[in-house]
Amino acid sequence: MKRKFMLGNEAIARAAAESGVKVVAGYPGTPATEIVDHCASYPGIYAEWSTNEKHAFEVAAAASLTNQRAMAVMKHNGTNAAADFLMHVNFTGIRAGLVLISADDPGALSSQCEEDTRILIHNYAHLPVFDPSSVQEAYEMIKAAYELSEKTELVFALRPL
């Protein structure tokens, strides 16, 4: 495949498409909005804006349970909104790979507050979390997250830079 320079959100979408993602659901919120927009541009991917973050996560989980790789996309505040379902999903397990994108906003540059969602996602929900330090790492970690998600039947999360 041809190399291309891109920003992190575009690289995440490309890696998801190359990983065979079929369903992407999200709720708009900077810094994660562009991920769903980019996914929608790939043929064969159903991408939707959900009514809220919990619904987006439920749509993605339902797709996984029907053997379709899926991704739920939200910013850190939305991860709190999805927390009820997030706390239980790994008890039931998933089928096809399922990745949660929880975009934190260090310094609250585009949000009303600052939060480190690793505490909620890893410490409380017990989901494995990838924490990339570059665009290339984000791209590679998305691909690894799908492979590991299917091998372990667990949801994997990625915290974009």
GUTORFI-833454 format. One line per field, with one value per residue (C-alpha): residue number from 0; x, y, z. Coordinates in Angstrom, 1 decimal. Layout:
! GUTORFI-833454
pos	NUM|... $
px	X|... $
py	Y|... $
pz	Z|... $
END
This chain:
! GUTORFI-833454
pos	0|1|2|3|4|5|6|7|8|9|10|11|12|13|14|15|16|17|18|19|20|21|22|23|24|25|26|27|28|29|30|31|32|33|34|35|36|37|38|39|40|41|42|43|44|45|46|47|48|49|50|51|52|53|54|55|56|57|58|59|60|61|62|63|64|65|66|67|68|69|70|71|72|73|74|75|76|77|78|79|80|81|82|83|84|85|86|87|88|89|90|91|92|93|94|95|96|97|98|99|100|101|102|103|104|105|106|107|108|109|110|111|112|113|114|115|116|117|118|119|120|121|122|123|124|125|126|127|128|129|130|131|132|133|134|135|136|137|138|139|140|141|142|143|144|145|146|147|148|149|150|151|152|153|154|155|156|157|158|159|160 $
px	0.0|1.2|2.6|0.6|1.2|-1.9|-3.1|-3.9|-7.6|-7.3|-4.7|-7.0|-9.8|-7.5|-6.2|-9.8|-10.7|-7.6|-8.5|-11.9|-14.2|-17.8|-19.6|-18.5|-20.7|-19.9|-21.1|-19.6|-17.1|-13.7|-11.0|-12.6|-15.2|-13.0|-12.5|-16.2|-16.1|-13.0|-14.5|-17.7|-15.5|-14.4|-16.6|-18.1|-18.1|-21.5|-20.8|-23.4|-23.7|-25.6|-27.9|-25.4|-22.2|-23.9|-25.9|-22.8|-21.1|-24.2|-24.4|-20.7|-21.1|-24.2|-22.2|-19.4|-21.9|-23.1|-19.5|-18.7|-15.7|-16.8|-15.5|-17.2|-15.8|-16.3|-14.4|-13.5|-16.8|-18.7|-16.9|-18.4|-21.9|-21.2|-19.8|-22.8|-22.6|-18.8|-18.5|-20.4|-19.4|-16.3|-18.3|-20.4|-17.6|-17.7|-17.3|-15.6|-13.1|-14.4|-12.4|-13.4|-11.8|-11.9|-10.2|-8.9|-8.3|-5.2|-5.3|-9.0|-8.2|-11.5|-13.6|-15.1|-12.8|-9.8|-9.8|-7.6|-10.0|-7.4|-8.6|-12.2|-11.4|-8.6|-8.8|-12.6|-13.9|-10.8|-10.4|-6.9|-5.9|-3.5|-1.9|-0.1|2.6|2.7|0.4|2.3|1.8|-1.9|-2.2|-0.3|-2.1|-5.6|-4.6|-3.2|-6.3|-8.6|-6.4|-6.1|-9.8|-10.8|-8.3|-9.3|-13.0|-12.5|-13.1|-9.8|-9.6|-7.3|-6.7|-5.7|-3.0 $
py	0.0|3.5|5.6|8.7|11.5|11.9|13.2|10.7|10.6|9.8|7.1|5.5|5.4|3.9|1.2|0.3|0.1|-2.0|-4.2|-5.1|-2.9|-3.0|-0.8|2.5|4.3|7.5|10.7|13.9|15.5|17.0|15.6|12.4|13.6|13.2|9.5|8.7|11.2|9.5|6.0|7.0|7.7|4.0|1.7|-1.2|0.6|1.5|4.7|6.4|9.3|7.9|9.7|9.5|7.7|4.8|4.1|4.3|1.7|-0.5|-0.4|-1.3|-4.2|-5.5|-5.5|-7.5|-10.0|-10.6|-11.3|-7.9|-5.9|-2.7|0.5|2.9|6.5|9.2|11.8|11.4|12.9|10.4|7.4|8.4|8.4|4.8|3.6|1.5|-0.8|-0.5|-2.0|-5.2|-5.9|-8.0|-10.3|-11.3|-11.3|-10.3|-12.1|-10.1|-7.5|-4.5|-1.3|1.7|5.0|7.2|10.5|12.4|16.1|17.0|20.6|20.9|22.5|21.6|20.4|21.8|19.6|17.4|13.7|10.6|7.9|5.2|5.2|4.4|2.1|0.1|0.3|0.0|-1.6|-3.9|-3.2|-3.3|0.2|1.2|4.6|5.6|8.3|8.9|8.7|5.6|3.9|4.7|3.1|0.0|-0.3|-0.2|-3.2|-5.0|-4.2|-5.9|-9.1|-9.2|-8.4|-11.4|-13.7|-12.8|-12.0|-8.7|-5.1|-3.2|0.6|3.2|6.6|8.8|11.5 $
pz	0.0|-0.8|2.1|2.9|5.5|7.6|11.0|13.8|13.4|9.7|10.5|13.0|10.4|7.8|10.1|11.0|7.3|6.6|9.5|8.0|10.2|9.0|11.6|13.2|15.6|17.4|19.0|17.8|20.1|19.5|19.4|18.0|15.5|12.4|13.0|12.2|9.3|7.8|8.3|6.5|3.4|3.1|1.0|2.9|6.3|7.9|9.9|12.0|14.4|17.4|19.7|22.6|23.5|25.3|22.2|20.0|22.1|22.1|18.3|18.0|20.5|18.7|15.4|17.1|18.5|14.9|13.8|12.3|13.4|14.9|16.5|19.0|18.9|21.6|23.6|27.2|28.6|26.5|27.9|31.2|29.6|28.2|31.5|32.6|29.6|29.5|32.9|31.9|28.3|29.1|31.3|28.3|25.8|22.2|18.9|16.1|17.1|19.0|19.7|21.8|20.9|23.9|23.0|26.0|25.8|27.9|28.8|27.9|24.6|23.0|25.9|29.1|31.3|31.4|32.2|32.0|30.9|31.6|35.2|34.1|31.2|32.6|36.4|36.7|33.5|33.2|29.5|27.9|26.7|24.0|24.5|21.3|21.3|17.6|14.5|13.3|16.7|16.6|13.2|14.2|17.6|16.0|13.8|16.9|18.9|16.5|16.4|20.2|20.7|18.6|20.2|23.7|23.1|24.9|24.0|23.5|23.9|22.3|23.7|20.8|21.2 $
END
